[in-house]
C-alpha cells in the first residue's frame, strides 16, 4: 500500500497542472518513501526523510511558489519535456532491471538491531571530534550569515 501511495503521488505530481497541488503531491510522495524506509527497518533514514524532505525542503518550495507571481505558477509545457521523458524511461528501465536481477533472499540480512542506535553510537564514540568540529563550523557559518544580512 505504501508503494502504491508513493508511486501514485509521484504520478499525480507529474500529471497535475497546478503547481501548488504538485507540491502537495510531492510532500505525500516523500512521506510514502519514509513509510517504506520504516518497513525496511531503516528508522533513522525514515526520520531524516520526514524532517529534511517532507519538512524543510517542502516548506521551502512552498514558500518559493507563494512568493512567485501568479502568472508563472502553471505547469506549462516546454521543449525539455521529451528529453525528460526519455531520461525517466531509462531510469525506470534501469531500476526495473536491477529489481528483477537482484537476489532478494540475501537482501536485508544486516547486523543492526536499530539503525538509529548504531548511528548514534558511531557518531558519539569514534567520530565525536569530527562531529563536534562540524557543529562548531555550522554555528560559525550561521553567525556569519546573520552578520552579512544585518541592516547596519
N, C-alpha and C positions, 0 to 999 in steps of 0.2 A: 504494500500500500504506500509506503514511503517513497519507493522508487517511482511508482505511478504518479504520486503527487509532485515529486521533483521534476520528472520529465514533462508532466502536464503543465506545470507552472513555467518551465523553460520554453515549452512550445507556445504558450499563451504570451509570453514575453516577446516572442518574435512576431506573433500574429497581430496583436492589438495595435491600433493606430495612435491612441492617446499615450503620451509619454509618461504621465503620472500613473496610469494603470500599469504600464510596463514596469515601472519601478516597484510597484506593489507586488507584481508577479515575481520580480527579481528577489525581493525580500522573502516571499514564500518559497522560492527555489532554494535560497540559502538556508532557510530553516529546515527544509526537507533534507538537504545534504547533511546538516547537523544531526538530524534524526538517523540518517544512515550511518554516520560515524558512531552514534551510540549503539546501534545494533552490531557494529563491528568491534565493540569494547574499546573504542578509542575515545574515552571520555574527555581527556584533555583537549584533543583536537576538536571535539564537538563543542566544548565550551568556548574555545578560541574562535570557532566558526560563528557562533552566535554573537559573541562580543564584538569581534572585529568586523565581520562581513555583514551579518544581519543587523548589527547595531550601528557601528561607527560609519562604515562605508556607505550603507544605505541611507542613513540620515544625511551624510554629506552630499550624496547625489540628489536627494530630495530637496535640500536647500539650494543646490545649484540650479535645479529645474525651476524652483519657485522664484529665483532671482533673475531668470532669463525672461525676455519679452514673450508675451503670449503668442505672437505670430510664429516664433521659431520652436514651438513645442511639439508640433506634429511630427509624426514619423514618416516623413515624405521619402519617396524613393530617390535613389541617386545612381550614379554609374558604378558604384562599388558593390551593388547587390549580387551580381553574377560571380565576381571573384570570391566574395564571402560565402556564397552558396557552394562553390566548388571546394573551397577550403574546409567548410563544415562537413561536406560529404567525405572528404579524405580523412578528416579526424574521426568521424563516425565509423568509417571502414577500418581504420587502424585500431580503434577501441574494440570493435566487434571481433576483429581477427585475434587480438590479444585475449579477449574474454573467452573465445572458443578454443584457443590453443593452450590455455593455462590449465595445469593440473590443480584444480581447486581442492582436492582432498588434502594436499600438503599445505595449503594457504591457511593462515590464521592460527598456526600452532606456536605462537610466541611464548616466551617465558614470563611475560609481565602479568601480574595479577591485576594491577591497576596502573594505567599509564600515568595518571597524574601523580601518584605517589613516587613512581620511579623517576619521572622528570624532575619532581621537586627535590628528591634526594641527590640526583645528579647535579642540579644547579647549586645546591647549598652545601655539598661536601667537596668534590674535587674541583668544581668550577666556581667557587664562591668569589675569588678575586676578580676574574673577568666579568662576572655578573655585577659586582659592585662598581667596577670601573665603568661599565656600560651605563649603569644607573646614574652615576655622577656626570658622565658625559651628556646624557639626555637632559638632566636638570640644568646643566650649563647651557645647552642649546636652547632650552625653553626660556631661560633668563635672557639670553642673547636676543631671542626673537621678540620678547617683550620690550627690551630696551630699544630695538630697532624700530618698532612701530609706535613708540611713545610720541605724543604731540610736541613736547619741548625739544 
